[in-house]
Amino acid sequence: MLLNVKIALTKKLKSNPTTDDLEKLNEQLYIVNIALTRLWQEMGSYELAQDLLLSMTNKDRDDSEEILCSTSGDLDTDLALARLWRLMGKNELAERLLLNMSGKRPNASEEELCQPWGHHAVDLIRALLWKKIGKFKLAERLLLNMSNKTPINMRRYFARPAGIMKLIWPWCGTGSWWANISWLKDCCLT
């Protein structure tokens, strides 16, 4: 069905290219493309989803890593691509894209890497990726920095939840790396 909508929108774009209609149709086509990539992602058709996202950013899968990981200027498309690469196990590409999106260099100091960019979706996806690939300390520091908390006297400090922490703790769950930080779990989840 989404493919039929995409085909119809594309035909309409080609047949009647007035300025107002063109902007509306491009916006609709963009939404359909993002939805289609998410659908293919859920179906396990990662290669199709990747090809569509790369074409939306004027890239090709044969491009160099530097080109693939450069930002396109469209936050939603870049985030979708980073999420997809994380699911595909292309963690290095996902991490590099997320770092480029937040203006960080992969070889930067730990302190610089763990400074939040200010766009919570990018910062949270970066923390989740670091968690997945075993960079627990980086993930923890980034989340602490996002919530304006410091590791000093954490039990007392964590007793007052910050806005972003209210969003993060429901995702923690038992059995994850969060459960290994018992003092954190005890003071924040009770």
C-alpha positions in Angstrom: 0.0 0.0 0.0 2.8 2.4 0.9 4.5 1.6 -2.4 1.3 2.4 -4.2 1.0 5.8 -2.4 4.7 6.5 -3.2 4.1 5.7 -6.9 1.0 7.8 -7.0 2.7 10.8 -5.4 5.7 10.5 -7.7 3.4 10.4 -10.8 1.5 13.4 -9.5 4.8 15.3 -8.9 5.9 14.6 -12.5 2.6 15.5 -14.1 1.7 18.7 -12.3 4.8 20.5 -11.0 3.3 23.8 -9.6 5.3 25.4 -6.8 2.7 24.9 -4.0 1.8 21.4 -5.1 5.4 20.5 -5.4 6.2 21.4 -1.8 3.2 19.6 -0.5 3.9 16.5 -2.6 7.5 16.5 -1.7 6.6 16.6 2.0 4.1 13.8 1.6 6.6 11.7 -0.4 9.2 12.3 2.4 6.8 11.0 5.0 5.9 8.0 2.9 9.6 7.2 2.4 10.4 7.3 6.1 7.3 5.1 6.8 8.4 2.7 4.1 11.9 2.4 5.5 10.5 1.7 9.0 8.2 -0.9 7.6 11.0 -2.6 5.7 13.1 -2.4 8.8 10.4 -4.2 10.8 10.1 -6.8 8.1 13.8 -7.5 8.2 14.4 -6.0 4.7 17.4 -4.0 6.0 19.0 -3.7 2.6 15.9 -2.2 1.0 15.5 0.3 3.9 19.2 1.2 3.7 19.1 1.8 0.0 16.0 4.1 0.3 17.5 6.1 3.2 20.8 6.4 1.3 19.0 7.6 -1.8 17.1 10.2 0.3 20.5 11.6 1.4 22.1 11.4 -2.1 24.5 8.6 -1.1 25.2 5.2 -2.4 26.1 2.1 -0.4 29.4 1.9 -2.3 30.5 5.3 -1.1 33.4 5.7 1.3 32.7 5.5 5.1 33.5 9.2 5.3 30.7 10.0 2.8 28.3 7.5 4.3 28.7 8.9 7.8 28.4 12.6 6.8 25.3 14.3 7.9 22.6 15.0 5.2 21.2 18.0 7.0 17.9 16.2 7.6 17.8 15.1 11.2 15.0 12.5 10.8 16.7 10.8 7.9 20.1 10.7 9.6 18.5 9.3 12.8 16.6 6.7 10.8 19.8 5.6 9.1 21.7 5.5 12.4 19.0 3.3 13.9 19.0 1.0 10.9 22.7 0.6 11.0 22.5 -0.2 14.7 20.0 -2.9 13.9 22.1 -4.2 11.0 25.1 -4.5 13.3 27.0 -1.7 11.5 27.8 -0.1 14.8 30.9 1.8 13.7 28.9 3.5 10.9 26.1 4.3 13.3 28.4 5.7 15.9 30.3 7.8 13.5 27.1 9.2 11.9 25.8 10.1 15.4 29.0 11.7 16.4 29.1 13.7 13.2 25.5 14.8 13.8 26.5 16.1 17.2 29.7 17.7 15.9 32.0 15.4 17.8 35.2 13.6 16.5 35.5 9.9 17.2 39.0 10.4 18.6 37.9 13.2 21.0 38.4 13.0 24.7 35.9 11.1 26.8 34.7 14.3 28.4 34.0 15.9 25.0 32.3 12.8 23.7 30.0 12.6 26.7 28.8 16.2 26.4 25.2 16.2 25.2 24.5 17.8 21.9 21.2 19.2 23.0 19.0 17.2 20.7 17.7 14.5 23.1 16.9 11.9 20.4 20.4 12.0 19.0 22.0 11.9 22.5 19.7 9.0 23.6 20.4 6.9 20.5 24.1 7.5 21.0 23.8 6.3 24.6 21.8 3.3 23.6 24.4 2.4 20.9 27.2 2.8 23.3 25.3 0.5 25.7 24.9 -2.1 22.9 28.5 -2.1 21.9 29.8 -2.3 25.5 30.9 1.3 26.0 29.0 1.5 29.3 31.0 4.2 30.9 30.5 6.5 27.9 26.7 5.8 27.9 26.5 6.4 31.7 28.4 9.7 31.5 26.4 11.0 28.6 23.1 10.2 30.4 24.4 11.8 33.6 25.4 14.9 31.7 22.0 15.0 29.9 20.3 15.1 33.3 22.8 17.6 34.8 23.9 15.1 37.4 27.4 14.4 38.6 28.9 11.2 40.0 29.7 13.0 43.2 27.4 11.9 46.1 25.1 10.1 43.6 22.7 8.5 46.1 21.6 11.9 47.5 21.8 13.6 44.1 19.8 10.9 42.2 17.0 11.1 44.7 15.8 14.2 42.8 14.8 13.0 39.2 15.6 15.3 36.3 13.3 15.7 33.4 15.3 13.5 31.0 15.8 10.8 33.6 12.1 10.3 33.9 12.2 9.4 30.2 15.2 7.0 30.5 14.4 4.9 33.6 11.3 3.2 32.2 13.6 1.8 29.4 16.1 0.4 31.8 14.6 -2.9 32.7 16.2 -5.7 34.6 19.0 -7.8 33.1 20.4 -4.8 31.3 23.7 -3.1 32.2 21.6 -0.7 34.3 20.8 -3.5 36.7 24.6 -3.9 37.4 24.6 -0.4 39.0 22.6 -1.5 42.0 22.9 1.8 44.0 21.5 3.6 40.9 18.6 1.2 40.5 17.9 1.3 44.3 17.7 5.1 44.6 16.0 5.9 41.3 13.6 3.1 40.6 12.1 2.8 44.1 
